[in-house]
Amino acid sequence: MKKLPVIDFHTHILPHMDDGSRNTEMSLDMLREMKESGVDIAVATSHYYHRNESVDRFLARREEMLSHLFEKAAGEQIPAVIPGAEVAFYFGIEEEKELDRLCIAGTRALLLEMPFASWTSYELNAVSSLCYDRKLTVILAHYERFAEFQKENKYYSELAKLPVLIQINAASVLPLFSGRRWIKMFGEGQAHLLGSDAHNMSSRAPNLSKARALLGKKLGEEALVKIDETGAKLLGLAGGSAAERKE
Ligand SMILES: [Fe+2]
């Protein structure tokens, strides 16, 4: 069987886009580190904040940074970089006409960063509309990072029951961050994708391999195959649709 690519679904590797990589050298170091640790594809999910800039402006900046990076990386063995965005949820997002343009290139998959607050029926309905009316594959970015804001809030679990994909940060499955709960989600098929959410080479460095090793140890290699299959389908590298996993 052909080996599926290892995909890092959440990275801030593009230089000068957000609070991630500060320059092209740092971006290249991050990509080299990813390659070294077995990552084949990095989805570049720079932050997009509706309040700060238009979609046109964001995409123009992203294009410029991508070409700059590719130029500097010429001839180097680094992971393939696929442009995307980490779109911060905002009021009225479900009506946003330009939203499709922020999906991961070549897909209808949108990495969505929910509010760091207690979610309400408003968020539930808006995400539901993105799934059912707009027919987007919504990827909830680092779902685990919102747990502390929800406590007994039913909307936290209700959102996860929509036909969304759940992305967990690599660091969060490690024991230091009480990873057991999130490992269990992968084991039960309720979490689907891993991302490093790498921002730099120090405090938030690329770290997918550690998390994969642990997931493989706790859940067996088939858990990694499932993650890789879901990712490959999402990017159109394998047959079927990733959203089918939840149906
Ligand atoms: Fe992020």
Boltz pocket constraint, residues with backbone or C-beta under 6 A from the ligand:
constraints:
  - pocket:
      binder: B
      contacts: [[A, 10], [A, 12], [A, 45], [A, 86], [A, 197]]
      max_distance: 6.0
